[in-house]
């Protein structure tokens, strides 16, 4: 779930990419803005909402689960000011892994990545 990262370096500076990774809710693209659905039975569903089959909305939750909701079950829809991208994405990575991530994000589409040959 999220944008195509193969050409992200054409659209954003390194600073903007780093800010988005560190503070995902600071600037949220309207394409990926999450919404909260309040259902008539009192439940809430949060995620990216897209039209589904006729008479349904599909919620793509942050864990990747897709939930189809009949429109008659939706009481209210509210925009979320929290990004669907989790906070702390870089926390589990080493400095080498973060460097590799930025090398990938700044590479041109279709550019090959060299693999190390192990002995």
C-alpha positions, 0 to 999 in steps of 0.5 A: 500500500502506498506510492510507487517508489521507483521514481520517487527521486524525481518528485522529492528531495532527499530531505523530503524523503527523510522527513516523510520517513521520520514524520509520516503524518507531517505531510500526507498526500491526498492520494494516500490520505486515510479516512475513518469510517464510523459504522451504524453498528458503532464500529470504526474502520480506519485506512485508505478508502476506495470505491468497491463493487457497486454499493460498497466501499473498500477500506485498505487497513495499515496491516494490508487487510481489505475490508469491504463495507456496504455503503448503507452500513456507513454512518459517517466518514472523517478524514484522518490526520494520521498517516497510514505509514507507520511511525518508526520505520527506520528504527529497526534498520542498521545504518548500512540498511538505511544507506541502502534504502536511500541508494534505492530511493535515489536510483533511476527506474530500471537501473540495476543493483550490483550483487556481491558475489560470496566466496 
